[in-house]
Each structure stands twice: as C-alpha cells, then as structure tokens.
Amino acid sequence: MDQIVDTEKVMSRPTKLTQKLPHAFVLEALAPLNPEVRRMFSGFAVYLADRLVCMLRDHDKSPRDNGVWLVLSDITNPADPKFRLEFPSIRSIELLGNKIRHWLLIPSDSPTFETEALHACDLLLQRDPRLGRIPESRR
C-alpha cells in the first residue's frame, strides 16, 4: 500500500469537495485500472470504464450505511451463499430499503472491513463478472 493516489487526478471533472474522499485505500488498490470517481448521493461512485463498481461512503447522516457499497452485476444473486462466504459482513443498505437489491454494503464498522474491501478490489482487478454494471445513463 505504498502507492499514493492523487484524488484530484482520479476525479473526472473539477468538483468542489465538501466531503473528504473516504476509504482512499480502495482507489489505491484499483489504481492499475484507472478508476473514475464521481460524487453520488452522499458518497463517491467509482467507475471502471463504463461500469459502476462501488461507492465509497462516510457520512454523518445514516452512519450505519458507511463503508463500501458494492454494485453486483446482473448475473450475481445477492443471496448466493458462496458470495456471502467471501464477504462475511456484507449486508443490505438501509438507506435503499429493499428497492435496490444489487447494491450491498461492506460496513466500515466491521472488524473485517479493510480485508473485505481489498478482496473486492482484488476481484475487480481480476475482472470478476459478479461485480459492477453499466448504469442506464452510460448505455
């Protein structure tokens, strides 16, 4: 983790950051894939090419939903026991209710948060088809 990521360079367009980019180690791990970061809701969306892969969140409102929000692909069943074994702390995002089931949270208050977030990064580096999807706005 010696590599430092200049968050200004990964931002797709000039933006006034009113909130510090949380969990920057995720971007450091994904740096070989040239992630694009954009503000989204109460966090920062991370794109790899056209695919939205996760959101980094650390916000005072609803702190229970702080962490890394993983975006699952169309082929991934959020209830898949094998997937859940890889991410033991993963759970649904309270802010989304049950409306968006393909987003799951690795909570930042989990004792295994960093390990699980880096595992997600490793899967993305390996281009695991279970993670990420192209949003409607990019199709």
C-alpha positions as a Python dict, from the first residue, in 0.01 Angstrom:
ca = {
    (1, 'M'): (0, 0, 0),
    (2, 'D'): (289, 235, -62),
    (3, 'Q'): (123, 383, -368),
    (4, 'I'): (-40, 722, -311),
    (5, 'V'): (-339, 819, -521),
    (6, 'D'): (-389, 1183, -609),
    (7, 'T'): (-766, 1212, -571),
    (8, 'E'): (-766, 1523, -788),
    (9, 'K'): (-637, 1316, -1081),
    (10, 'V'): (-900, 1045, -1047),
    (11, 'M'): (-1184, 1293, -1036),
    (12, 'S'): (-1349, 1300, -1376),
    (13, 'R'): (-1425, 1670, -1370),
    (14, 'P'): (-1349, 1962, -1141),
    (15, 'T'): (-1559, 1938, -833),
    (16, 'K'): (-1579, 2121, -505),
    (17, 'L'): (-1519, 1856, -244),
    (18, 'T'): (-1723, 1943, 61),
    (19, 'Q'): (-1653, 1599, 195),
    (20, 'K'): (-1316, 1423, 211),
    (21, 'L'): (-1286, 1118, -10),
    (22, 'P'): (-1333, 825, 229),
    (23, 'H'): (-1162, 487, 212),
    (24, 'A'): (-896, 609, -33),
    (25, 'F'): (-715, 274, 2),
    (26, 'V'): (-981, 133, -234),
    (27, 'L'): (-873, 374, -508),
    (28, 'E'): (-509, 294, -437),
    (29, 'A'): (-582, -75, -489),
    (30, 'L'): (-777, -7, -809),
    (31, 'A'): (-521, 242, -950),
    (32, 'P'): (-396, 0, -1220),
    (33, 'L'): (-748, 11, -1372),
    (34, 'N'): (-763, 394, -1378),
    (35, 'P'): (-1079, 438, -1170),
    (36, 'E'): (-1304, 735, -1233),
    (37, 'V'): (-1462, 893, -926),
    (38, 'R'): (-1780, 1099, -922),
    (39, 'R'): (-1994, 1243, -644),
    (40, 'M'): (-2306, 1036, -595),
    (41, 'F'): (-2571, 1092, -331),
    (42, 'S'): (-2382, 1102, -2),
    (43, 'G'): (-2062, 943, -129),
    (44, 'F'): (-1830, 887, -421),
    (45, 'A'): (-1912, 649, -705),
    (46, 'V'): (-1623, 452, -853),
    (47, 'Y'): (-1634, 355, -1220),
    (48, 'L'): (-1404, 126, -1411),
    (49, 'A'): (-1455, 223, -1775),
    (50, 'D'): (-1835, 232, -1814),
    (51, 'R'): (-1907, 4, -1519),
    (52, 'L'): (-2015, 138, -1181),
    (53, 'V'): (-1842, -93, -934),
    (54, 'C'): (-1884, 64, -591),
    (55, 'M'): (-1949, 372, -387),
    (56, 'L'): (-1730, 498, -103),
    (57, 'R'): (-1928, 649, 181),
    (58, 'D'): (-1852, 807, 516),
    (59, 'H'): (-2129, 1048, 607),
    (60, 'D'): (-2270, 1177, 934),
    (61, 'K'): (-2625, 1106, 822),
    (62, 'S'): (-2702, 735, 844),
    (63, 'P'): (-2355, 630, 963),
    (64, 'R'): (-2479, 272, 974),
    (65, 'D'): (-2452, 272, 592),
    (66, 'N'): (-2092, 397, 581),
    (67, 'G'): (-1835, 182, 407),
    (68, 'V'): (-1803, 40, 58),
    (69, 'W'): (-2123, -11, -135),
    (70, 'L'): (-2060, -292, -384),
    (71, 'V'): (-2255, -299, -709),
    (72, 'L'): (-2338, -652, -819),
    (73, 'S'): (-2374, -750, -1183),
    (74, 'D'): (-2694, -877, -1342),
    (75, 'I'): (-2569, -1236, -1311),
    (76, 'T'): (-2498, -1218, -937),
    (77, 'N'): (-2755, -1335, -685),
    (78, 'P'): (-2715, -1116, -372),
    (79, 'A'): (-2818, -1412, -157),
    (80, 'D'): (-2558, -1651, -308),
    (81, 'P'): (-2404, -1834, -9),
    (82, 'K'): (-2062, -1861, -179),
    (83, 'F'): (-2055, -1485, -235),
    (84, 'R'): (-2158, -1427, 126),
    (85, 'L'): (-1875, -1651, 248),
    (86, 'E'): (-1627, -1426, 66),
    (87, 'F'): (-1779, -1119, 233),
    (88, 'P'): (-1897, -1222, 582),
    (89, 'S'): (-2002, -873, 692),
    (90, 'I'): (-2187, -781, 371),
    (91, 'R'): (-2548, -673, 415),
    (92, 'S'): (-2821, -470, 251),
    (93, 'I'): (-2806, -92, 262),
    (94, 'E'): (-3067, 53, 496),
    (95, 'L'): (-3094, 381, 304),
    (96, 'L'): (-3204, 190, -6),
    (97, 'G'): (-3460, -24, 173),
    (98, 'N'): (-3540, -330, -33),
    (99, 'K'): (-3577, -131, -353),
    (100, 'I'): (-3227, -181, -493),
    (101, 'R'): (-3103, -529, -413),
    (102, 'H'): (-2795, -534, -636),
    (103, 'W'): (-2613, -286, -407),
    (104, 'L'): (-2467, -436, -89),
    (105, 'L'): (-2264, -281, 190),
    (106, 'I'): (-1931, -377, 339),
    (107, 'P'): (-1980, -173, 659),
    (108, 'S'): (-1688, 38, 774),
    (109, 'D'): (-1754, -57, 1137),
    (110, 'S'): (-1695, -426, 1063),
    (111, 'P'): (-1374, -569, 1210),
    (112, 'T'): (-1302, -720, 866),
    (113, 'F'): (-1389, -405, 667),
    (114, 'E'): (-1047, -339, 514),
    (115, 'T'): (-983, -707, 436),
    (116, 'E'): (-1320, -745, 264),
    (117, 'A'): (-1289, -417, 74),
    (118, 'L'): (-945, -518, -52),
    (119, 'H'): (-1082, -859, -150),
    (120, 'A'): (-1345, -679, -361),
    (121, 'C'): (-1063, -477, -520),
    (122, 'D'): (-872, -798, -596),
    (123, 'L'): (-1182, -940, -765),
    (124, 'L'): (-1223, -623, -969),
    (125, 'L'): (-856, -635, -1071),
    (126, 'Q'): (-923, -992, -1191),
    (127, 'R'): (-1230, -863, -1378),
    (128, 'D'): (-1467, -1085, -1179),
    (129, 'P'): (-1802, -1081, -1366),
    (130, 'R'): (-2000, -1077, -1041),
    (131, 'L'): (-1915, -713, -969),
    (132, 'G'): (-2017, -396, -1149),
    (133, 'R'): (-2277, -297, -1403),
    (134, 'I'): (-2325, -32, -1667),
    (135, 'P'): (-2580, 221, -1541),
    (136, 'E'): (-2865, 329, -1768),
    (137, 'S'): (-2708, 675, -1803),
    (138, 'R'): (-2398, 523, -1969),
    (139, 'R'): (-2572, 282, -2207),
}
